[in-house]
Amino acid sequence: ARTAMTYIAKKCGVRFQPPSIILIYKEDNKDKTRQRIMPVRNFSKFSDCSLAAEQLKNSARHKAYLEGVSLRQLEKLYSLLKGHLGGESLAESLEKCRQEETIDPEEDMNKLDDKELAKRKSIMDELFEKNRKKKDDPDFIYDIEVEFPQDEQLESCGWDAESGEEI
């Protein structure tokens, strides 16, 4: 019985000509860095990036190698490729990706469809994990107490003005 190899993804990128996703990785028990080129076939400027990313990540041939690469990163690489196929420059495609990954605090998420809402939640989860302080972090402080200044007069909310009255 052969034991399954585990691969540690180091970098993942896209190549436009010929269209490919490129993974730089190491095998868990070796020091040598390797490169895996995964050709992108049947993909056009009209293709669905999230579907293509999911298919690549779950493909029998590449699944073990892409274990450490997030689905969001693969989607981003596919959207860069899609932009290139649509005639956009790399800078334009990167700016478009940056805008899609930025959450507008004024946006009403109640009006989004399920797919868009899931995408926003995924972005928020990723941002949360990136900014979260863990016990192992050098600047982790267990119990932080903060005093908020009370310079301004507290505003009264109209909805609870009659809460003292009994019904």
DSSP file (Angstrom, degrees, kcal/mol; ACC not computed):
  #  RESIDUE AA STRUCTURE BP1 BP2  ACC     N-H-->O    O-->H-N    N-H-->O    O-->H-N    TCO  KAPPA ALPHA  PHI   PSI    X-CA   Y-CA   Z-CA
    1    1 A A              0   0    0      0, 0.0     2,-0.4     0, 0.0     0, 0.0   0.000 360.0 360.0 360.0 131.6    0.0    0.0    0.0
    2    2 A R        -     0   0    0      1,-0.0     2,-0.2     3,-0.0     3,-0.0  -0.741 360.0-129.0 -91.8 132.6    1.3    3.4   -1.0
    3    3 A T        -     0   0    0     -2,-0.4     2,-0.2     1,-0.1    -1,-0.0  -0.552  30.1-105.8 -79.5 145.4    1.1    6.2    1.5
    4    4 A A        -     0   0    0     -2,-0.2     2,-0.2     1,-0.1    -1,-0.1  -0.500  31.8-129.3 -73.0 133.8   -0.5    9.4    0.2
    5    5 A M        -     0   0    0     -2,-0.2     2,-0.4    -3,-0.0    -1,-0.1  -0.545  15.5-145.6 -78.4 145.8    2.0   12.3   -0.4
    6    6 A T        -     0   0    0     -2,-0.2    22,-2.5     2,-0.0     2,-0.4  -0.952  11.3-156.8-114.4 139.4    1.2   15.6    1.1
    7    7 A Y  E     -A   27   0A   0     57,-0.5     2,-0.7    -2,-0.4    61,-0.2  -0.908   8.0-146.5-117.2 139.0    2.2   18.8   -0.7
    8    8 A I  E     -A   26   0A   0     18,-3.3    18,-1.9    -2,-0.4     2,-0.3  -0.912  19.0-139.4-107.8 111.4    2.8   22.2    0.8
    9    9 A A  E     +A   25   0A   0     -2,-0.7    16,-0.3    16,-0.2     3,-0.1  -0.510  26.4 171.9 -70.6 130.7    1.7   25.0   -1.6
   10   10 A K  E     -     0   0A   0     14,-3.2     2,-0.3     1,-0.4    15,-0.2   0.797  65.6  -1.6-103.7 -48.5    4.2   27.9   -1.6
   11   11 A K  E     -A   24   0A   0     13,-1.7    13,-3.1     2,-0.0    -1,-0.4  -0.986  56.1-164.6-144.7 150.9    3.0   30.1   -4.4
   12   12 A C  E     +A   23   0A   0     -2,-0.3     2,-0.2    11,-0.2    11,-0.2  -0.994  22.3 154.6-139.3 132.5    0.2   29.9   -6.9
   13   13 A G  E     -A   22   0A   0      9,-2.9     9,-2.8    -2,-0.4     2,-0.4  -0.827  34.0-111.0-146.5-177.3   -0.1   32.0  -10.1
   14   14 A V  E     -A   21   0A   0     -2,-0.2     2,-0.4     7,-0.2     7,-0.2  -0.937  13.8-158.1-125.0 145.9   -1.5   32.3  -13.6
   15   15 A R  E   > -A   20   0A   0      5,-2.9     5,-2.3    -2,-0.4    66,-0.0  -0.989   4.0-160.0-121.4 132.8    0.3   32.2  -17.0
   16   16 A F  T   5S+     0   0    0     -2,-0.4    -1,-0.1     1,-0.2     5,-0.0   0.841  70.2  72.6 -81.7 -34.4   -1.5   33.8  -19.9
   17   17 A Q  T   5S+     0   0    0      1,-0.4    -1,-0.2     2,-0.1     3,-0.0  -0.946 119.5   7.5-130.3 112.6    0.3   32.1  -22.8
   18   18 A P  T   5S-     0   0    0      0, 0.0    -1,-0.4     0, 0.0     2,-0.1   0.755 111.1-111.3 -68.2 152.5   -0.6   29.2  -22.9
   19   19 A P  T   5 +     0   0    0      0, 0.0    21,-2.8     0, 0.0     2,-0.3  -0.305  59.0 145.3 -58.8 121.6   -3.3   29.7  -20.3
   20   20 A S  E   < -AB  15  39A   0     -5,-2.3    -5,-2.9    19,-0.3     2,-0.5  -0.993  49.4-128.6-154.6 154.1   -2.3   27.7  -17.1
   21   21 A I  E     -AB  14  38A   0     17,-2.6    17,-3.2    -2,-0.3     2,-0.5  -0.930  31.6-156.2-101.2 130.6   -2.4   27.8  -13.4
   22   22 A I  E     -AB  13  37A   0     -9,-2.8    -9,-2.9    -2,-0.5     2,-0.5  -0.932   7.5-166.1-116.5 131.4    1.1   27.3  -11.9
   23   23 A L  E     -AB  12  36A   0     13,-2.8    13,-2.9    -2,-0.5     2,-0.5  -0.958   8.5-159.5-118.1 129.0    1.8   26.0   -8.5
   24   24 A I  E     +AB  11  35A   0    -13,-3.1   -14,-3.2    -2,-0.5   -13,-1.7  -0.937  34.3 155.5-102.2 124.9    5.1   26.1   -6.7
   25   25 A Y  E     -AB   9  34A   0      9,-2.4     9,-3.4    -2,-0.5     2,-0.4  -0.907  36.5-137.5-145.8 168.2    5.1   23.5   -3.9
   26   26 A K  E     -AB   8  33A   0    -18,-1.9   -18,-3.3    -2,-0.3     2,-0.3  -0.965  26.3-119.8-126.1 147.5    7.2   21.3   -1.7
   27   27 A E  E >   -A    7   0A   0      5,-0.6     3,-1.7    -2,-0.4   -20,-0.2  -0.673  34.0-115.5 -81.6 145.6    6.7   17.6   -0.8
   28   28 A D  T 3  S+     0   0    0    -22,-2.5    -1,-0.1    -2,-0.3   -21,-0.1   0.766 110.4  37.1 -58.2 -30.1    6.3   17.3    3.0
   29   29 A N  T 3  S+     0   0    0    -23,-0.2     2,-0.3     2,-0.0    -1,-0.3   0.326 109.5  69.6-106.5   9.1    9.4   15.2    3.5
   30   30 A K    <   -     0   0    0     -3,-1.7    -3,-0.0     2,-0.1     0, 0.0  -0.900  63.7-145.9-127.0 156.1   11.7   16.8    1.0
   31   31 A D        +     0   0    0     -2,-0.3     2,-0.1    -5,-0.1    -1,-0.1   0.664  66.5 108.8 -89.9 -18.4   13.5   20.2    0.7
   32   32 A K        -     0   0    0      1,-0.1    -5,-0.6    -6,-0.0     2,-0.4  -0.378  63.2-138.8 -67.9 131.3   13.3   20.5   -3.1
   33   33 A T  E     -B   26   0A   0     -7,-0.1     2,-0.3    -2,-0.1    -7,-0.2  -0.749  24.8-169.2 -89.1 135.2   10.8   23.0   -4.5
   34   34 A R  E     -B   25   0A   0     -9,-3.4    -9,-2.4    -2,-0.4     2,-0.4  -0.794  15.2-137.0-123.4 164.9    8.9   21.9   -7.5
   35   35 A Q  E     -B   24   0A   0     -2,-0.3     2,-0.5   -11,-0.2   -11,-0.2  -0.980  10.8-165.6-124.6 134.6    6.6   23.5  -10.1
   36   36 A R  E     -B   23   0A   0    -13,-2.9   -13,-2.8    -2,-0.4     2,-0.6  -0.981   6.2-158.2-120.9 124.2    3.3   22.1  -11.3
   37   37 A I  E     -B   22   0A   0     -2,-0.5   -15,-0.2   -15,-0.2    -2,-0.0  -0.898   5.3-168.9-104.4 120.7    1.7   23.5  -14.5
   38   38 A M  E     -B   21   0A   0    -17,-3.2   -17,-2.6    -2,-0.6    -2,-0.0  -0.899  19.1-137.7-112.0 103.7   -2.0   22.9  -14.8
   39   39 A P  E     -B   20   0A   0      0, 0.0     2,-0.7     0, 0.0   -19,-0.3  -0.291   9.9-135.6 -62.4 141.3   -3.2   23.8  -18.3
   40   40 A V        +     0   0    0    -21,-2.8     2,-0.3     3,-0.0     3,-0.3  -0.882  30.6 179.2-100.5 114.9   -6.5   25.7  -18.5
   41   41 A R        +     0   0    0     -2,-0.7     3,-0.1     1,-0.2   -21,-0.0  -0.804  56.2  15.9-115.5 156.7   -8.7   24.2  -21.2
   42   42 A N  S    S+     0   0    0     -2,-0.3     2,-0.4     1,-0.2    -1,-0.2   0.867  88.1 133.2  52.8  43.3  -12.2   25.1  -22.4
   43   43 A F        +     0   0    0     -3,-0.3     2,-0.2     4,-0.1    -1,-0.2  -0.989  26.3 167.9-125.9 130.1  -12.1   28.5  -20.7
   44   44 A S    >   -     0   0    0     -2,-0.4     3,-1.6    -3,-0.1    42,-0.1  -0.724  54.2 -88.1-131.0-178.7  -13.2   31.7  -22.3
   45   45 A K  T 3  S+     0   0    0      1,-0.3    41,-0.1    -2,-0.2    37,-0.0   0.572 127.2  53.4 -69.3  -6.2  -14.0   35.3  -21.4
   46   46 A F  T 3  S+     0   0    0      2,-0.1    -1,-0.3     0, 0.0    36,-0.0   0.429  85.9 114.3-103.9  -2.3  -17.6   34.1  -20.8
   47   47 A S  S <  S-     0   0    0     -3,-1.6     2,-0.7     1,-0.1    -4,-0.1  -0.241  74.1-108.9 -72.5 158.4  -16.7   31.3  -18.4
   48   48 A D     >  -     0   0    0      1,-0.2     4,-2.2     2,-0.0     5,-0.2  -0.793  24.5-159.4 -88.3 114.6  -17.7   31.1  -14.8
   49   49 A C  H  > S+     0   0    0     -2,-0.7     4,-2.5     1,-0.2     5,-0.2   0.884  88.9  50.3 -64.9 -40.8  -14.6   31.6  -12.6
   50   50 A S  H  > S+     0   0    0      1,-0.2     4,-2.1     2,-0.2    -1,-0.2   0.887 112.0  47.9 -68.5 -36.5  -16.0   30.0   -9.4
   51   51 A L  H  > S+     0   0    0      2,-0.2     4,-2.4     1,-0.2    -1,-0.2   0.922 112.9  48.2 -66.9 -44.0  -17.1   26.9  -11.3
   52   52 A A  H  X S+     0   0    0     -4,-2.2     4,-2.2     2,-0.2    -2,-0.2   0.904 112.2  49.7 -62.6 -41.6  -13.8   26.6  -13.1
   53   53 A A  H  X S+     0   0    0     -4,-2.5     4,-2.7     1,-0.2    -1,-0.2   0.909 111.2  49.2 -63.9 -42.5  -11.9   27.0   -9.8
   54   54 A E  H  X S+     0   0    0     -4,-2.1     4,-2.0     1,-0.2    -2,-0.2   0.914 110.6  49.9 -63.1 -43.6  -14.1   24.4   -8.1
   55   55 A Q  H  X S+     0   0    0     -4,-2.4     4,-0.6     2,-0.2    -1,-0.2   0.898 113.2  46.4 -62.7 -40.9  -13.6   21.9  -10.9
   56   56 A L  H >< S+     0   0    0     -4,-2.2     3,-0.9     1,-0.2     6,-0.3   0.939 112.7  49.0 -66.9 -46.3   -9.8   22.4  -10.8
   57   57 A K  H 3< S+     0   0    0     -4,-2.7    -1,-0.2     1,-0.2    -2,-0.2   0.831 117.9  40.8 -63.6 -32.2   -9.6   22.1   -7.0
   58   58 A N  H 3< S+     0   0    0     -4,-2.0    -1,-0.2    -5,-0.2    -2,-0.2   0.427  85.1 121.8 -97.0   1.0  -11.7   18.9   -7.0
   59   59 A S    XX  -     0   0    0     -3,-0.9     4,-2.2    -4,-0.6     3,-0.5  -0.400  66.9-130.6 -67.2 139.9  -10.1   17.3  -10.1
   60   60 A A  T 34 S+     0   0    0      1,-0.2     4,-0.4     2,-0.2    -1,-0.1   0.837 105.2  54.2 -58.0 -34.5   -8.6   13.9   -9.3
   61   61 A R  T 34 S+     0   0    0      1,-0.2    -1,-0.2     2,-0.1     4,-0.1   0.838 123.0  21.7 -71.9 -34.8   -5.4   14.8  -11.0
   62   62 A H  T X> S+     0   0    0     -3,-0.5     4,-2.0    -6,-0.3     3,-0.6   0.502  91.6 100.2-114.4  -6.2   -4.7   18.0   -9.1
   63   63 A K  T 3< S+     0   0    0     -4,-2.2     4,-0.3     1,-0.3    -3,-0.1   0.878  83.9  48.7 -52.6 -48.7   -6.6   17.7   -5.8
   64   64 A A  T >4 S+     0   0    0     -4,-0.4     3,-0.6     1,-0.2   -57,-0.5   0.849 113.4  48.1 -62.8 -34.6   -3.7   16.6   -3.6
   65   65 A Y  T <4 S+     0   0    0     -3,-0.6     3,-0.5     1,-0.2    -1,-0.2   0.837 111.9  48.6 -74.9 -33.4   -1.5   19.4   -4.9
   66   66 A L  T >< S+     0   0    0     -4,-2.0     3,-1.5     1,-0.2    -1,-0.2   0.277  76.8 106.4 -94.0  11.2   -4.2   22.1   -4.4
   67   67 A E  T <  S+     0   0    0     -3,-0.6    -1,-0.2    -4,-0.3    -2,-0.1   0.893  83.9  44.3 -55.4 -42.8   -5.1   21.2   -0.9
   68   68 A G  T 3  S+     0   0    0     -3,-0.5     2,-0.5   -61,-0.2    -1,-0.3   0.340  96.5  89.9 -88.1   6.8   -3.3   24.2    0.6
   69   69 A V  S <  S-     0   0    0     -3,-1.5     2,-0.0   -12,-0.1   -59,-0.0  -0.906  77.3-127.0-107.2 127.5   -4.7   26.7   -2.0
   70   70 A S     >  -     0   0    0     -2,-0.5     4,-1.8     1,-0.1     5,-0.2  -0.347  13.0-125.4 -72.9 152.8   -7.9   28.4   -1.1
   71   71 A L  H  > S+     0   0    0      1,-0.2     4,-2.5     2,-0.2     5,-0.2   0.863 111.8  58.9 -61.7 -36.9  -10.9   28.3   -3.6
   72   72 A R  H  > S+     0   0    0      1,-0.2     4,-2.2     2,-0.2    -1,-0.2   0.896 104.2  50.2 -60.9 -40.9  -10.9   32.2   -3.4
   73   73 A Q  H  > S+     0   0    0      2,-0.2     4,-2.2     1,-0.2    -1,-0.2   0.913 110.8  48.5 -66.0 -41.6   -7.3   32.4   -4.7
   74   74 A L  H  X S+     0   0    0     -4,-1.8     4,-2.4     2,-0.2    -2,-0.2   0.904 110.2  52.0 -64.4 -40.0   -8.1   30.0   -7.6
   75   75 A E  H  X S+     0   0    0     -4,-2.5     4,-2.3     1,-0.2    -1,-0.2   0.907 108.7  51.3 -60.5 -41.3  -11.2   32.1   -8.4
   76   76 A K  H  X S+     0   0    0     -4,-2.2     4,-1.9     2,-0.2    -2,-0.2   0.908 109.4  49.5 -63.3 -42.4   -9.0   35.2   -8.4
   77   77 A L  H  X S+     0   0    0     -4,-2.2     4,-2.0     1,-0.2    -1,-0.2   0.908 111.4  49.3 -63.7 -41.6   -6.5   33.6  -10.8
   78   78 A Y  H  X S+     0   0    0     -4,-2.4     4,-2.7     1,-0.2    -1,-0.2   0.880 109.0  52.4 -64.9 -37.1   -9.3   32.5  -13.1
   79   79 A S  H  X S+     0   0    0     -4,-2.3     4,-2.3     2,-0.2    -1,-0.2   0.853 107.8  51.7 -70.1 -31.2  -10.7   36.1  -13.1
   80   80 A L  H  X S+     0   0    0     -4,-1.9     4,-2.1     2,-0.2    -1,-0.2   0.912 112.5  46.2 -65.1 -41.8   -7.3   37.5  -14.0
   81   81 A L  H  X S+     0   0    0     -4,-2.0     4,-2.5     2,-0.2    -2,-0.2   0.902 111.4  51.7 -65.5 -41.7   -7.2   35.0  -16.9
   82   82 A K  H  X S+     0   0    0     -4,-2.7     4,-1.5     1,-0.2    -2,-0.2   0.905 109.4  50.0 -62.1 -42.6  -10.8   35.9  -17.9
   83   83 A G  H  <>S+     0   0    0     -4,-2.3     5,-2.9     2,-0.2    -1,-0.2   0.902 110.0  50.8 -62.0 -41.9   -9.9   39.6  -17.9
   84   84 A H  H ><5S+     0   0    0     -4,-2.1     3,-1.5     1,-0.2    -2,-0.2   0.917 109.7  49.4 -62.0 -44.4   -6.9   38.9  -20.1
   85   85 A L  H 3<5S+     0   0    0     -4,-2.5    -1,-0.2     1,-0.3    -2,-0.2   0.789 108.4  55.4 -66.1 -26.5   -9.0   36.9  -22.6
   86   86 A G  T 3<5S-     0   0    0     -4,-1.5    -1,-0.3    -5,-0.2    -2,-0.2   0.413 125.1-102.0 -86.6   1.9  -11.5   39.9  -22.6
   87   87 A G  T < 5S+     0   0    0     -3,-1.5    -3,-0.2     1,-0.3     2,-0.1   0.538  74.0 141.4  93.4   7.2   -8.7   42.3  -23.6
   88   88 A E      < -     0   0    0     -5,-2.9    -1,-0.3    -6,-0.2     2,-0.1  -0.495  51.8-117.8 -80.0 152.4   -8.0   43.9  -20.2
   89   89 A S     >  -     0   0    0     -2,-0.1     4,-2.3     1,-0.1     5,-0.2  -0.426  29.8-107.8 -78.7 165.3   -4.5   44.8  -19.1
   90   90 A L  H  > S+     0   0    0      1,-0.2     4,-2.7     2,-0.2     5,-0.2   0.900 121.0  53.6 -61.0 -40.9   -3.2   43.0  -16.0
   91   91 A A  H  > S+     0   0    0      1,-0.2     4,-2.2     2,-0.2    -1,-0.2   0.902 109.2  48.2 -61.2 -42.3   -3.5   46.3  -14.0
   92   92 A E  H  > S+     0   0    0      2,-0.2     4,-2.3     1,-0.2    -1,-0.2   0.920 112.7  48.3 -64.6 -43.5   -7.2   46.6  -15.0
   93   93 A S  H  X S+     0   0    0     -4,-2.3     4,-2.2     1,-0.2    -2,-0.2   0.908 111.7  49.3 -64.0 -42.3   -7.9   43.0  -14.0
   94   94 A L  H  X S+     0   0    0     -4,-2.7     4,-2.4     2,-0.2    -1,-0.2   0.895 111.0  49.9 -64.1 -40.3   -6.1   43.4  -10.7
   95   95 A E  H  X S+     0   0    0     -4,-2.2     4,-2.3     2,-0.2    -1,-0.2   0.898 109.8  51.1 -64.9 -40.6   -8.0   46.6   -9.9
   96   96 A K  H  X S+     0   0    0     -4,-2.3     4,-2.0     2,-0.2    -2,-0.2   0.911 111.1  48.4 -62.3 -42.9  -11.3   44.8  -10.7
   97   97 A C  H  X S+     0   0    0     -4,-2.2     4,-1.5     2,-0.2    -2,-0.2   0.906 110.0  52.2 -62.8 -42.1  -10.3   41.9   -8.4
   98   98 A R  H  < S+     0   0    0     -4,-2.4     4,-0.4     1,-0.2    -2,-0.2   0.906 109.7  48.8 -62.2 -41.7   -9.5   44.4   -5.6
   99   99 A Q  H >< S+     0   0    0     -4,-2.3     3,-0.9     1,-0.2    -1,-0.2   0.883 109.7  52.0 -65.4 -38.3  -12.9   46.1   -6.0
  100  100 A E  H 3< S+     0   0    0     -4,-2.0    -1,-0.2     1,-0.2    -2,-0.2   0.787 109.5  50.3 -69.0 -26.2  -14.7   42.8   -5.9
  101  101 A E  T 3< S+     0   0    0     -4,-1.5     2,-0.5    -5,-0.1    -1,-0.2   0.481  93.8  89.6 -90.2  -3.0  -12.8   41.8   -2.7
  102  102 A T  S <  S-     0   0    0     -3,-0.9     2,-0.5    -4,-0.4    21,-0.0  -0.816  70.9-143.1 -97.1 132.1  -13.7   45.1   -1.0
  103  103 A I        -     0   0    0     -2,-0.5    -2,-0.1    20,-0.1    -3,-0.1  -0.831   7.4-139.7 -99.1 127.0  -16.9   45.2    1.0
  104  104 A D    >   -     0   0    0     -2,-0.5     3,-1.5     1,-0.1    -2,-0.0  -0.743   5.6-153.4 -83.1 116.5  -18.9   48.4    0.9
  105  105 A P  T 3  S+     0   0    0      0, 0.0    -1,-0.1     0, 0.0    -2,-0.0   0.724  94.5  55.9 -65.3 -18.8  -20.3   49.0    4.4
  106  106 A E  T 3  S+     0   0    0      2,-0.1     2,-0.1    -3,-0.0    -2,-0.0   0.584  81.9 112.0 -87.0 -10.5  -23.2   51.0    2.9
  107  107 A E    <   -     0   0    0     -3,-1.5     2,-1.0     1,-0.1     3,-0.1  -0.407  69.8-130.2 -68.5 135.7  -24.3   48.1    0.7
  108  108 A D    >   -     0   0    0      1,-0.2     3,-1.4    -2,-0.1     4,-0.1  -0.762  21.2-172.1 -87.0 103.0  -27.7   46.5    1.6
  109  109 A M  G >  S+     0   0    0     -2,-1.0     3,-1.0     1,-0.3    -1,-0.2   0.596  75.7  76.2 -75.7  -9.4  -26.8   42.8    1.7
  110  110 A N  G 3  S+     0   0    0      1,-0.2    -1,-0.3    -3,-0.1    -2,-0.0   0.730  92.6  55.1 -68.8 -20.5  -30.5   41.9    2.1
  111  111 A K  G <  S+     0   0    0     -3,-1.4    -1,-0.2     2,-0.0    -2,-0.2   0.477  88.3 100.9 -91.8  -2.7  -30.9   42.6   -1.6
  112  112 A L  S <  S-     0   0    0     -3,-1.0     2,-0.1    -4,-0.1    -3,-0.0  -0.490  73.9-117.8 -83.0 151.4  -28.2   40.2   -2.8
  113  113 A D     >  -     0   0    0     -2,-0.2     4,-2.5     1,-0.1     5,-0.2  -0.359  37.8 -96.9 -78.2 170.6  -28.9   36.8   -4.2
  114  114 A D  H  > S+     0   0    0      1,-0.2     4,-2.4     2,-0.2     5,-0.2   0.861 122.2  51.3 -58.1 -40.5  -27.6   33.7   -2.4
  115  115 A K  H  > S+     0   0    0      2,-0.2     4,-1.8     1,-0.2    -1,-0.2   0.929 113.1  43.9 -65.5 -46.0  -24.5   33.4   -4.5
  116  116 A E  H  > S+     0   0    0      2,-0.2     4,-2.3     1,-0.2    -2,-0.2   0.887 113.6  51.6 -66.0 -39.3  -23.4   37.0   -4.1
  117  117 A L  H  X S+     0   0    0     -4,-2.5     4,-2.5     1,-0.2    -2,-0.2   0.910 108.8  50.4 -64.5 -42.1  -24.2   36.9   -0.4
  118  118 A A  H  X S+     0   0    0     -4,-2.4     4,-2.2    -5,-0.2    -1,-0.2   0.880 109.5  52.2 -61.9 -38.0  -22.0   33.7    0.1
  119  119 A K  H  X S+     0   0    0     -4,-1.8     4,-2.0     2,-0.2    -2,-0.2   0.921 110.3  47.2 -64.3 -45.0  -19.2   35.5   -1.8
  120  120 A R  H  X S+     0   0    0     -4,-2.3     4,-2.5     1,-0.2    -2,-0.2   0.905 112.2  50.4 -63.5 -41.7  -19.4   38.6    0.6
  121  121 A K  H  X S+     0   0    0     -4,-2.5     4,-2.6     1,-0.2    -1,-0.2   0.893 108.6  52.1 -64.0 -39.1  -19.5   36.3    3.6
  122  122 A S  H  X S+     0   0    0     -4,-2.2     4,-2.2     2,-0.2    -1,-0.2   0.896 109.8  49.2 -63.3 -40.4  -16.4   34.4    2.3
  123  123 A I  H  X S+     0   0    0     -4,-2.0     4,-2.4     2,-0.2    -2,-0.2   0.919 112.4  48.2 -64.1 -43.9  -14.6   37.7    1.9
  124  124 A M  H  X S+     0   0    0     -4,-2.5     4,-2.6     2,-0.2    -2,-0.2   0.898 111.1  50.3 -65.2 -40.0  -15.5   38.8    5.5
  125  125 A D  H  X S+     0   0    0     -4,-2.6     4,-2.5     2,-0.2    -1,-0.2   0.914 111.4  48.6 -62.5 -43.0  -14.5   35.4    6.9
  126  126 A E  H  X S+     0   0    0     -4,-2.2     4,-2.0     2,-0.2    -2,-0.2   0.914 112.7  47.7 -63.2 -43.8  -11.1   35.6    5.1
  127  127 A L  H  X S+     0   0    0     -4,-2.4     4,-1.9     2,-0.2    -2,-0.2   0.894 111.3  51.6 -64.4 -41.1  -10.6   39.2    6.4
  128  128 A F  H  X S+     0   0    0     -4,-2.6     4,-1.5     1,-0.2    -2,-0.2   0.941 110.7  47.2 -60.7 -48.5  -11.5   38.1    9.9
  129  129 A E  H  < S+     0   0    0     -4,-2.5    -1,-0.2     1,-0.2    -2,-0.2   0.867 111.0  52.5 -62.3 -36.8   -9.1   35.2    9.9
  130  130 A K  H  < S+     0   0    0     -4,-2.0    -1,-0.2     1,-0.2    -2,-0.2   0.875 117.7  36.5 -67.3 -36.6   -6.3   37.4    8.6
  131  131 A N  H  < S+     0   0    0     -4,-1.9    -1,-0.2    -5,-0.1    -2,-0.2   0.564  90.0 115.1 -93.9 -10.1   -6.8   40.1   11.3
  132  132 A R     <  -     0   0    0     -4,-1.5     2,-0.5    -5,-0.2    -3,-0.0  -0.358  62.3-133.7 -67.5 136.4   -7.6   37.8   14.2
  133  133 A K        -     0   0    0     -2,-0.1     2,-0.2     8,-0.1    -1,-0.1  -0.795  23.4-160.1 -89.5 128.7   -5.2   37.7   17.1
  134  134 A K    >   -     0   0    0     -2,-0.5     3,-1.6     1,-0.1     6,-0.1  -0.698  31.4-108.3-106.5 161.0   -4.4   34.2   18.2
  135  135 A K  T 3  S+     0   0    0      1,-0.3     5,-0.1    -2,-0.2    -1,-0.1   0.801 118.7  55.8 -56.8 -29.6   -2.9   33.0   21.6
  136  136 A D  T 3  S+     0   0    0      3,-0.1    -1,-0.3     2,-0.0    -3,-0.0   0.654  81.7 108.6 -80.0 -15.5    0.4   32.3   19.8
  137  137 A D  S X  S-     0   0    0     -3,-1.6     3,-1.5     1,-0.1    -4,-0.0  -0.351  73.4-130.5 -65.4 141.4    0.8   35.8   18.4
  138  138 A P  T 3  S+     0   0    0      0, 0.0    -1,-0.1     0, 0.0    -3,-0.0   0.813 107.1  46.3 -63.5 -30.0    3.6   37.8   20.0
  139  139 A D  T 3  S+     0   0    0      2,-0.1     2,-0.3     0, 0.0    -2,-0.1   0.129  81.9 133.5-100.2  22.3    1.3   40.9   20.5
  140  140 A F    <   -     0   0    0     -3,-1.5     2,-0.4    -5,-0.1    -5,-0.0  -0.560  34.2-171.0 -74.0 130.2   -1.6   38.9   21.9
  141  141 A I        -     0   0    0     -2,-0.3     3,-0.3     1,-0.2    -8,-0.1  -0.994  12.8-151.9-123.2 128.6   -3.2   40.4   25.1
  142  142 A Y  S    S+     0   0    0     -2,-0.4     2,-0.6     1,-0.2    -1,-0.2   0.964  80.9  23.3 -67.7 -55.3   -5.7   38.2   26.9
  143  143 A D        -     0   0    0      2,-0.0     2,-0.5     0, 0.0    -1,-0.2  -0.882  69.7-174.1-122.7 101.2   -8.0   40.8   28.6
  144  144 A I        -     0   0    0     -2,-0.6     2,-0.5    -3,-0.3    -3,-0.0  -0.822   4.0-166.2 -97.7 126.9   -8.1   44.3   27.0
  145  145 A E        -     0   0    0     -2,-0.5     2,-0.4     2,-0.0    -2,-0.0  -0.951   6.6-172.2-112.5 131.8  -10.0   47.0   28.8
  146  146 A V        -     0   0    0     -2,-0.5     2,-0.6     2,-0.0    -2,-0.0  -0.982  15.3-147.8-127.1 131.4  -10.8   50.2   27.0
  147  147 A E        -     0   0    0     -2,-0.4    -2,-0.0     0, 0.0     0, 0.0  -0.866  15.8-149.7 -95.7 125.0  -12.3   53.4   28.4
  148  148 A F        -     0   0    0     -2,-0.6    -2,-0.0     1,-0.0     2,-0.0  -0.821  22.6-114.2 -95.7 131.2  -14.4   55.2   25.8
  149  149 A P        -     0   0    0      0, 0.0     3,-0.2     0, 0.0    -1,-0.0  -0.337  16.5-155.6 -65.5 142.6  -14.5   59.0   26.2
  150  150 A Q        +     0   0    0      1,-0.2     4,-0.1     4,-0.0    -2,-0.0  -0.330  48.7 130.6-111.6  47.8  -17.9   60.5   27.1
  151  151 A D        +     0   0    0      2,-0.1     2,-0.2     0, 0.0    -1,-0.2   0.909  59.3  62.2 -67.3 -43.2  -17.3   64.0   25.7
  152  152 A E  S    S-     0   0    0     -3,-0.2     2,-0.2     1,-0.1     3,-0.0  -0.505  95.3-101.3 -88.4 153.8  -20.5   64.2   23.7
  153  153 A Q        -     0   0    0     -2,-0.2     2,-0.2     1,-0.1    -1,-0.1  -0.516  44.5-109.9 -67.6 134.6  -24.0   64.1   25.2
  154  154 A L        -     0   0    0     -2,-0.2     2,-0.3    -4,-0.1    -1,-0.1  -0.478  32.0-125.5 -68.8 135.5  -25.6   60.7   24.7
  155  155 A E        -     0   0    0     -2,-0.2     2,-0.4     1,-0.0    -1,-0.1  -0.612  17.7-129.7 -83.7 141.2  -28.4   60.7   22.2
  156  156 A S        -     0   0    0     -2,-0.3     2,-0.4     2,-0.0     5,-0.0  -0.735  15.3-135.0 -89.7 136.8  -31.7   59.3   23.2
  157  157 A C    >   -     0   0    0     -2,-0.4     3,-0.8     1,-0.1     4,-0.1  -0.775   7.3-143.0 -90.2 134.3  -33.4   56.8   20.9
  158  158 A G  G >  S+     0   0    0     -2,-0.4     3,-1.2     1,-0.2     4,-0.3   0.795  91.3  67.5 -66.1 -29.1  -37.0   57.4   20.3
  159  159 A W  G 3  S+     0   0    0      1,-0.3    -1,-0.2     2,-0.1     3,-0.2   0.737 104.4  40.4 -70.2 -22.8  -38.1   53.8   20.3
  160  160 A D  G X  S+     0   0    0     -3,-0.8     3,-1.3     1,-0.1    -1,-0.3   0.231  81.5 104.8-110.4  16.7  -37.4   53.2   24.0
  161  161 A A  T <  S+     0   0    0     -3,-1.2     3,-0.4     1,-0.3    -1,-0.1   0.832  85.3  43.3 -64.8 -33.7  -38.7   56.5   25.4
  162  162 A E  T >  S+     0   0    0     -4,-0.3     3,-1.3    -3,-0.2    -1,-0.3   0.195  78.8 109.8 -98.5  16.7  -41.9   54.9   26.8
  163  163 A S  T <  S+     0   0    0     -3,-1.3    -1,-0.2     1,-0.3    -2,-0.1   0.711  70.5  62.8 -67.8 -18.9  -40.2   51.8   28.2
  164  164 A G  T 3  S+     0   0    0     -3,-0.4    -1,-0.3    -4,-0.2     2,-0.2   0.704  86.7  89.3 -78.0 -19.9  -40.8   53.0   31.8
  165  165 A E  S <  S-     0   0    0     -3,-1.3     2,-0.3     1,-0.0    -3,-0.0  -0.506  74.4-131.9 -80.6 144.8  -44.6   52.9   31.4
  166  166 A E              0   0    0     -2,-0.2    -2,-0.1     1,-0.1    -1,-0.0  -0.724 360.0 360.0 -93.6 148.5  -46.6   49.7   32.2
  167  167 A I              0   0    0     -2,-0.3    -1,-0.1     0, 0.0    -2,-0.0   0.417 360.0 360.0 -96.8 360.0  -49.1   48.5   29.8
